[in-house]
Amino acid sequence: MRNVNAQTITEAVLARQSNTADPRLKRIMTSLVKHLHEFAREVELTEEEWFGAIEFMTRCGNITDDKRQEFILLSDVLGLSMLIVAQNNDKPAGCTEATVFGPFHVEGAPHYELGADIANGARGTPCEVRGTVRGSGGEPVAGAQIDVWQSDADGLYDVQHPAVDHAQARGILNADSEGRYHFRSILAVPYSIPHDGPVGDLLKATGQRPWRPAHLHFLITAPGFETLVTHVFRSDDPYLDSDAVFGVRQSLIADWKQQPDGSYLVEYDFVLNPSA
């Protein structure tokens, strides 16, 4: 097609893509082109603004490495991560809700025995975490694999510390035959998401705060059940209603109880949804 204009360009692009063999890819690309073009027309996007957007995305790519994922961070603060989680994790009542994965999970975390201290030198007030993993019918999920990670007392994950060369405040455990788990770590604290890069500039420009409420990350897997990616949040945290990545769910909030020796205890029971 020759001589396309601001209105006919969309149909020209869709026609060019009409031979896409994969039906799912065709549906996605068709909708993407339609919405992108309509967005540009609606806001009357200028060339300068579009080049600015390209430069922003380039900066996101340049700052991303094996320890920092700026694109996940961008998806999180735009609410897109939580939207996709919500529409893909519609679970029956009583099952533990899913929330965002976050950019700080690390493959190959060390395995620990139940009761072990996964802090492994991370700074923070000692804390014990315990509970059960059960199915939606109340049955214990024996041997469920529990992958857990959290920040330290400075609000930083181990991968954010240049001098730390080993896993801290993260690890993998397996529930016992009754679905019970327990381990020691450190007290979860609120922290600021990385805001020294392009996503931080975006937050500043749009008047948003970068703070996340204190939480533990969990990734739980077991044969016959859907994988669960979730958090457990501290009930006394001041940022529960302003989480920078929109991840808080009321059902995921628990009490961190201070013990006589100054340490803390949090108990949380997970309920997994059977896989189809």
C-alpha positions in Angstrom: 0.0 0.0 0.0 1.3 3.4 -1.0 0.5 6.8 0.3 -0.6 5.7 3.8 -1.7 8.4 6.2 -2.3 8.6 10.0 -5.6 6.8 9.6 -4.8 4.1 6.9 -1.4 3.1 8.3 -3.0 0.7 10.8 -4.9 -1.3 8.2 -1.7 -1.4 6.1 0.3 -2.9 8.9 -2.4 -5.5 9.8 -2.6 -6.5 6.1 1.1 -7.0 6.1 0.8 -9.3 9.1 -2.2 -11.2 7.8 -0.2 -14.3 6.9 1.0 -15.0 10.4 0.7 -18.7 10.8 0.4 -19.0 14.6 -3.2 -18.0 15.4 -2.3 -16.9 19.0 0.6 -14.7 17.7 -1.7 -13.3 15.1 -4.3 -12.3 17.7 -1.7 -10.7 19.9 0.0 -8.8 17.2 -3.3 -7.6 15.7 -4.4 -6.2 19.0 -1.0 -4.8 19.8 -0.8 -2.8 16.6 -4.4 -1.6 16.9 -3.9 -0.3 20.5 -0.5 1.2 19.9 -1.6 3.1 16.9 -4.8 4.3 18.6 -2.7 5.4 21.6 -0.4 7.4 19.4 -3.4 9.1 17.7 -5.3 9.7 21.0 -2.4 11.5 22.8 -1.2 13.1 19.5 2.3 11.6 20.2 5.1 13.8 18.9 8.3 12.6 17.2 10.3 14.0 20.1 8.2 12.1 22.7 8.5 8.8 20.7 12.2 9.1 20.5 12.3 9.9 24.2 10.3 6.6 24.8 12.8 4.7 22.7 15.7 6.2 24.7 13.9 5.2 27.9 13.5 1.6 26.8 17.2 1.5 25.6 18.2 2.7 29.1 16.1 -0.1 30.7 18.0 -2.6 28.5 21.4 -1.2 29.3 20.9 -1.3 33.0 19.5 -4.9 33.0 21.9 -7.7 33.8 21.9 -11.0 35.7 21.3 -9.2 39.0 18.9 -6.5 38.0 15.8 -6.7 35.7 14.6 -3.2 34.9 11.9 -4.5 32.5 10.2 -6.5 35.3 10.5 -3.5 37.5 8.8 -1.4 34.8 6.1 -4.0 34.3 5.6 -4.0 38.1 5.2 -0.2 38.6 2.8 0.0 35.7 0.6 -2.5 37.4 0.9 -4.8 34.3 2.6 -7.6 36.3 -0.2 -7.7 38.8 -2.9 -7.5 36.1 -1.4 -10.5 34.4 -1.1 -12.4 37.7 -4.7 -11.6 38.6 -6.2 -12.7 35.3 -4.2 -15.9 35.2 -4.6 -17.0 38.8 -8.3 -17.1 39.4 -8.3 -19.6 42.3 -11.2 -21.1 44.2 -12.1 -19.5 47.5 -9.8 -20.6 50.3 -6.7 -21.0 48.1 -3.7 -18.8 48.8 -3.7 -15.8 46.4 -0.9 -15.2 44.0 1.0 -12.0 43.6 3.9 -10.6 41.6 7.1 -12.5 41.1 9.5 -9.5 41.5 12.9 -9.1 39.9 15.1 -10.6 42.7 14.4 -14.4 42.4 17.6 -16.4 41.7 17.7 -19.9 40.2 19.7 -22.5 42.1 19.3 -21.1 45.6 20.8 -23.4 48.3 18.8 -26.2 49.8 18.3 -26.3 53.5 16.9 -28.8 56.0 13.7 -27.8 57.9 14.6 -25.5 60.9 17.8 -24.2 59.3 18.8 -20.5 59.3 18.6 -19.3 55.7 19.8 -15.8 56.6 23.4 -17.1 56.1 24.9 -13.9 57.4 22.3 -11.4 56.2 21.9 -8.4 58.6 18.7 -8.3 60.5 16.7 -9.2 63.6 16.3 -13.0 64.0 12.9 -14.3 62.9 11.3 -17.8 62.8 8.9 -18.6 60.0 6.5 -21.6 60.2 3.3 -23.0 58.9 1.7 -25.7 56.7 1.2 -26.4 53.1 -2.2 -28.0 52.3 -4.5 -28.7 49.4 -7.9 -27.1 49.0 -9.5 -30.1 50.7 -7.3 -29.6 53.8 -5.0 -32.5 53.0 -1.3 -32.0 53.8 1.0 -31.6 50.8 3.9 -33.8 51.9 7.3 -32.7 50.5 6.1 -29.5 48.9 9.1 -27.5 47.7 9.3 -24.0 49.2 11.6 -21.5 47.6 11.8 -18.3 49.8 13.7 -15.1 49.5 13.7 -11.7 51.2 15.7 -8.5 51.7 18.0 -7.8 54.7 17.7 -5.1 57.4 19.0 -2.5 54.9 16.2 -3.3 52.5 18.6 -4.9 50.0 18.6 -8.4 48.5 21.9 -10.4 48.4 22.3 -9.8 44.7 22.2 -6.0 45.3 25.3 -6.2 47.5 28.5 -6.2 45.3 30.6 -7.6 48.1 28.3 -10.6 48.8 29.3 -13.7 46.8 26.9 -16.2 48.3 23.2 -16.6 48.9 21.8 -14.7 51.9 18.2 -14.7 53.1 17.1 -17.1 50.4 16.8 -20.8 50.2 14.8 -23.9 49.2 13.2 -26.3 51.8 10.7 -29.1 51.6 7.7 -29.5 53.8 7.6 -32.7 56.0 5.2 -35.6 55.6 2.4 -33.5 57.3 3.0 -30.5 55.0 4.6 -28.6 57.8 7.6 -26.2 57.3 9.7 -24.0 59.6 13.0 -22.1 59.1 14.9 -19.2 60.6 15.7 -16.0 58.8 15.5 -12.3 59.6 12.7 -9.8 60.2 11.2 -8.5 56.9 11.4 -4.7 56.6 10.0 -2.2 54.1 12.3 -1.2 51.3 12.5 1.0 48.3 12.6 -0.6 44.9 15.7 0.4 42.8 15.0 4.0 41.7 18.5 5.0 40.4 17.6 4.1 36.9 14.9 4.8 34.2 12.1 3.3 36.2 13.0 5.6 39.2 12.9 8.6 36.8 9.5 7.5 35.8 8.3 7.2 39.4 9.6 10.7 40.1 8.1 12.2 37.0 4.7 10.8 37.9 4.8 11.7 41.6 4.9 8.1 42.9 6.8 6.6 45.9 9.2 3.7 45.4 8.4 1.9 48.7 7.3 -1.7 49.1 5.8 -3.0 52.4 7.8 -5.6 54.4 7.3 -9.1 53.0 8.7 -12.6 52.3 8.6 -14.1 48.8 7.4 -17.7 48.3 7.4 -19.9 45.3 5.8 -23.2 46.2 5.6 -26.3 43.9 4.2 -29.8 44.4 3.1 -32.6 42.0 -0.6 -32.4 41.3 -0.9 -28.7 42.3 -0.6 -25.4 40.6 2.6 -23.5 41.2 2.1 -20.7 43.7 4.1 -17.4 43.5 3.1 -15.1 46.4 4.2 -12.9 49.3 3.5 -12.8 53.0 3.2 -9.2 54.2 3.8 -7.7 57.7 0.5 -6.4 59.2 2.1 -3.4 60.9 3.7 -2.0 57.8 2.9 1.6 56.8 3.1 0.9 53.1 0.5 -1.8 52.8 -1.9 0.7 51.0 0.7 2.2 48.7 2.8 -0.7 47.5 4.8 0.5 44.5 4.0 -2.6 42.6 0.4 -3.1 43.6 1.1 -6.6 45.0 -0.7 -6.5 48.4 -3.7 -8.7 49.1 -5.5 -8.7 52.4 -5.4 -12.5 52.6 -1.6 -12.4 52.4 -1.1 -10.2 55.5 0.2 -11.8 58.7 1.3 -10.7 62.2 5.0 -10.7 63.0 5.0 -11.3 66.8 7.9 -10.2 68.9 9.2 -12.9 71.3 10.5 -12.5 74.8 14.1 -12.7 73.5 13.6 -9.9 71.0 13.3 -12.2 68.0 10.1 -12.5 65.9 7.8 -15.2 64.9 5.4 -15.3 61.8 3.1 -18.2 61.1 1.3 -18.6 57.7 -0.5 -21.6 56.2 -0.6 -22.0 52.4 -3.4 -23.6 50.5 -2.6 -24.9 47.0 -5.0 -25.3 44.1 -5.0 -28.7 42.5 -3.8 -28.6 38.9 -6.3 -29.3 36.2 
